Amino acid sequence: MKITFYGAAQTVTGSQHMVEVNGLRILLDCGLYQGKRADAMERNRHLPFDAKTVDVMVLSHAHTDHAGNIPNLVKSGFDGDIICTHATRDLCGVMLLDSGHIQERDVEFVNKKNAKRGKLPVEPIYTEADAAASLRYFTSQGYDRARTIAPGVQLNLIDAGHMLGSASLVLDIEDRDAARNVRLVFSGDIGRKGIPIIRDPQTPDAADILIMESTYGNRTHESYPDAEKELERIVNETYQRGGKIIIPAFAVGRTQQLVYSLHQLAVQGDIPHLPIYVDSPLAMNTTDVFRTHPECFDAETQQFVLGERGRRDPFGFDQLIYTRSVEDSKALNFLREPAIIISASGMAETGRILHHLKNNITDPRTTVLIVGWQAPQTLGRRLVDQVEKVHIFGEEYANHAHVEVLNGFSGHADSGELQAWVEHIERKPRRTFLVHGEPESATALAESLRTRFGLQVDIPAWKDSFEV
């Protein structure tokens, strides 16, 4: 059996891992790489393997860095099944179409500039039509409903607790060349206990080969209740300054968590009565998908939805306003009173959030609230680093805003939680590969796993292959 790491290797983006066994090629995830724009475009456009030779793909969850390049995979000749949970399939139905639309719009903008400079036009990595075509290859599978997906390969999906529909992949493989049975586990992105809306992560009872994320392998998060108290503080302080709170948030998962938490704070009277805008069509469509999958909700959310006052919508209340049209989005530029604006993208690289940052970042009353991991070279990371000036749409703006970071809303387990996840694997892996983490995080987690559990741990580089 051979594993090749084509993405999320010593970085937190572009998840793609190829498993080759019994003449089969099984692809785990097919995410978009995010980084410097020219590098990302080149790397995403040209897959590092022949898509026609891939037999089946298994998807851990619907975030862009795990699922975002699926339309290009199909466009490049893949024609097998793409297997995931029911909720992940439905989320991809809105996320991939949105991604194709954004790419078409971005290329249109670039080509206008290229035409003025006498440069040749460029094509998007894939279009909205390509995204729609790729959805025909999706087939969904429920949690804990193991089934054979290829000769000698059985798949079970267990809840990863990271976002709606997220799964850890458990592959029980009859390795015929080596005359042995092997359990390969891909953790996907591991969530945290106590995150609102979704259930806590499950741990497999055994693993022979483990591919594991390491995003926060060297850090500890504040607890979710502490993060919610910090959110309360930030809202109240910004309100008293008369400013706006601008939140770059991933439309799939993080936005719904924030809306749910703000809903609870509003119900309890812990924050003032101010308008809360979700300015992201994708977030709106994603929220509709969330509403259709209550089977993924945790007990607390179920209780909130079916509370004493009758059925409540966790993603809708009187202070919350969803803006879909461009006109409604532009109208937010003229707000003069305090407000909360949640918009995509989560790393502030594309989308409507750029307009809100452009119009508010020079105002010292503004708070920019960062609630997720920010990749190097992104505007979100520059804001976290408190740079004095930022470039938005090619123009320079002085950064006078208050920048706050809340890691407690992270959907990723921290160092202690990652180790606890491994601790609960009764039969420990004989070989472990750490992915989806920057080198410092992966190295720290590797040392912890070696010391605590005596594991053999590798941190593969991009395109590294291992015989296991």
Secondary structure, DSSP 8 states (H G I E B T S, - for coil): -EEEE-SSSSSSS---EEEEETTEEEEE------SSHHHHHHHHHS-SS-GGG--EEE-----HHHHTTHHHHHHTT--S-EEE-HHHHHHHHHHHHHHHHHHHHHHHHHHHHHHHTT------SS-HHHHHHHGGGEEE--TT--EEEETTEEEEEEE-SSSTT-EEEEEEEEETTTTEEEEEEE--S---TT-SSB------SB-SEEEEE-TBTT-----HHHHHHHHHHHHHHHHHHT-EEEEE--TTTHHHHHHHHHHHHHHTT-S----EEEE-HHHHHHHHHHHT-GGGB-HHHHHHHEETTEE--TT--TTEEE--SHHHHHHGGG--S-EEEEES-TTSSSSTHHHHHHHHTT-TT-EEEE-S---TTSHHHHHHTT-SEEEETTEEEE--SEEEE-GGG-SS-BHHHHHHHHHT-SB--SEEEEESS-HHHHHHHHHHHHHHH---EE---TT-EEE-
